[in-house]
Structure formats: structure tokens, C-alpha cells
Amino acid sequence: MGSYKDALALAARPADISLVRRPASRPGGSVNIEQAVSDDLGFFLRASLADGSKESYEFTDIDRSVSAGLSWKGGDWGRKDDTLGLALEDAALSRSGLNFLAAGGFGILVGDGRLLHAGDEAIMEAYYNAALAGAFAVTLDYQFIANPAYNADRGPLSVLGLRLHTQF
């Protein structure tokens, strides 16, 4: 993986991390806490931190995040197999990563060649999973994303999703 500092030192425009890739590591860690509040209500809290000096390759361009959420089973409204969920997340890139994107660099999923006003990516997600007959379920999902891809000049963005699920 490439070092953001090394890619920026080449002074190439746009910054090209492929020119400085070599074997390296990107240490980090995370903590996940999940707790049942009652038989129908659950809570989670997650936090992660990674070395922000090098490009991401494992999931998405992210160096720090904190998220929390609730899931509520439908017993209180007569649909015991349904679930209503709400989650909030704040995600950030290191200063090195933001400088790389501002120089026109592209990450694994992030980068549009122009990052003038960086900001943390903040996401609110709400979903409703409805159990249907037998082994079928449908989930309606809504996400509100502020500063998508860490770019305050983009968004906010709303994303609607639909998931169909079956199991055998």
C-alpha cells in the first residue's frame, strides 16, 4: 500500500498513490459493544481507529469512526418478527488522507479529483425489516449522509434502499 506523504512528495497532479506502493502494514483497532436493554430493544456502540498515513485497502477509505444505534423488535406493535432500527455514525480520514484527496488523489472508494472543503462524513440510517410469510422478509432503508466522501461541497445526500431476503 502507498503512503500518502510519499505520493504527495512526488508533486504529481493528480496525486497518484500507485507510484509509491510497497509492502507495508496499516495497524488499527476497534471496539464493539452490544447490549440488550430489554427482550425487544438492543443497543450498540462501535469505535475504530487506524493508521491514517497509508491508503486503505480493506473496506473503504476511513481512519476513525464512532457509531451507535438501536434495534427494536416489533412485539410492542403486534409484529414480533419485525425490526425497526436507527444508527448514527461519524467517520473521518486523517489529515494525510484528506491532503491526498485534495491533491486529486483517489482512494479505494473515495475521491472525485476535487476536495476543497473537507469534513467528517456523518450518516444517519433508519430501517424497517418486515417479516413476511414463511422465510421471506423485506427491508426498507433510508440513509442521510452529510459530507459524502468527506467532501462538504457534496451533498447532503439521501439514499433509499430495498432489500428482499429469503432463506431455505
Secondary structure by P-SEA (a helix, b strand, c coil): cccaaaaaaaccccccccccccbbbbbbcbbbbbbcccccbbbbbbbbbcccccccccccccccccccbbbbcccccccccbbbbbbbbbbbbcaaaaaaaaacccccccccccccccccbbbbbbbbbbbccccbbbbbbbbbbcccccccccccbbbbbbbbbbcc
